[in-house]
């Protein structure tokens, strides 16, 4: 179809890149697979029924009626010695650690879709643009879905991005978009790279899927363990519950902070997204001291009320030694152990 020839769809792996991913034990019969059998929809639901339910879902409170409150941290003015994280809604965030800058799954467009009329961002959530950022040492991509890999954002930031780290095959999109192959590092599960002496960034498993067009699972979806001289972080990306959380915790934990998805869940696809009642179990298996719940507060990709994820994370929180961070969009989170309190900013907004 002509529509899929649009540049923003990217390109499926080919040439040497395709030959490399064919050697991955996670690539079977022409596509990547999860550790365990993972249908996108639960067995009792068929695709047509789920699609109809999604299209004709109740629209009550899927999106906030008014603009969400946001803070505009001056990222360019951050002291290079300040270890800081700034969340931009959904799964996009900036980190500065020991003077090294990271940008994860950035989406600063007004929609998370190939079409501007679909999956529109909530009012008030796009308060940053590329001018607000310093040079980005490492752009980190967890997978190539539209709400994690946004063509417009990537092209706007292109001149500022020094290096791209992504799962196998995802680098094809970047090369197609004009990035020099020498600045792209693709990783299979449990492969790693060294951002700086004493650091290690390792791609770890996730239970999800990939694809920007009609073809699925031609590129690999990943989470990451980021080990630095001062911090140990888990960058979760998207994915449902499975044994990989325990394995990652055993291999790379304990984690000072785990960034876990909490939002856009649905019982019909509970294997590919983390359901609310399993977030703390996953965090415990990761041996996480703190968690930052993401994948919420910017796009309505499921049929739950927009504020349900943050309400659920606070309702399910128990005194198990795991702190929950709930910053506003744009609010600075200090990673040096400073105790911060965050107000329940999502309450009373309608």
C-alpha positions, 0 to 999 in steps of 0.5 A, a space after each residue: 500500500 502506498 501509505 506505508 511508503 511514507 518515510 516515517 514508517 521507517 524500514 525493515 531490516 535488510 542486508 548485513 543487519 538482517 543477516 546479523 539478527 537471523 543469528 539471534 536465538 530470539 529470531 525464529 521463523 522470520 520474526 522475533 519471539 518472547 521468552 514464552 508464548 505470548 499472543 497479543 490478545 488473550 486466547 479467549 478474545 479474538 482480534 475483531 472483538 477486541 478491535 470493536 471494543 476499542 473503537 466503540 469503547 466508552 469515551 468517559 474520562 479516557 482523556 482529561 478535560 483540561 490541560 494537565 499541570 506541568 513543570 518546565 525544568 530548565 534542562 539546559 541550565 542543569 549543573 553537569 554534576 547534578 544527577 537528575 531525571 525529568 519525565 515528559 509523560 508516557 514513556 519519555 524521559 531525560 537523564 543526566 548521570 555523572 555528566 552524561 546525558 540520556 534521552 529515552 523513547 522521546 515523543 514530543 509530537 502531538 500524536 503517537 500514530 502515523 496519522 495526526 488525528 489518532 492517539 492525540 496527546 493530552 492538553 498541556 503535556 507537550 511543554 518541551 521541544 528540542 531547543 530545551 535540551 543540551 547535546 544528547 550523548 545517548 538516545 536509548 530506544 526500547 522498541 519501535 512502536 509509534 509511542 516510543 519511536 517518533 519520527 518527527 521528534 527524532 528528526 528534530 533532535 538529529 543534530 544533537 544525538 551523538 549515539 543511538 542504542 536500540 534493539 536488533 533491527 531498530 537501527 534500520 529505521 535510523 539509517 533510513 532516516 539518515 543517521 550514520 551507521 557508526 553512531 548506531 549500536 544494536 543489542 540483542 538480549 543480554 548484550 551490552 555496551 560501555 557508555 563510559 569507563 566503569 559503565 555498562 548498558 545491557 539490553 535485557 528481555 521484555 515481553 512485548 512485540 514490535 512493528 510500525 506497519 503491517 509487519 510485526 516482530 521484525 525488530 527486537 523489543 528490549 528493556 535495559 539495565 544501566 549500571 554506572 559508578 553511582 547508580 544502578 537503573 532498570 529502564 523497563 520499556 513496555 512489556 507484560 509480566 514474566 520470569 525475566 523480571 526475576 532473572 534480571 534482578 538476579 543478574 543485575 540487581 538490586 536497582 536504585 530505581 526501576 522505571 516500569 510501565 503502569 498504564 494502557 493496560 487491558 485484560 484483553 492484552 494482559 500478556 504484553 502490558 504490565 497489569 496494575 496488580 503485578 507492578 510491585 511483584 515485578 519491582 520486588 523481583 527486580 530488587 528495586 528500591 524505588 519505582 517510577 511508573 510511566 506509560 501514562 498521562 499523555 496518550 489514551 491507548 486503552 479504555 481505562 480512565 486517564 488517571 487510573 494508572 496513578 490511582 492504582 499505583 498509590 492504592 496498591 502501594 504497601 509498606 514493602 520498602 519500595 518508594 514510588 515516585 510520581 512527579 509531574 510532567 517536567 518536574 526534576 527527580 533527583 537520583 542522588 538519594 535526596 528524599 522528595 515528596 510528590 503531590 498527587 497532582 492528577 487528583 481534582 483535574 477535570 
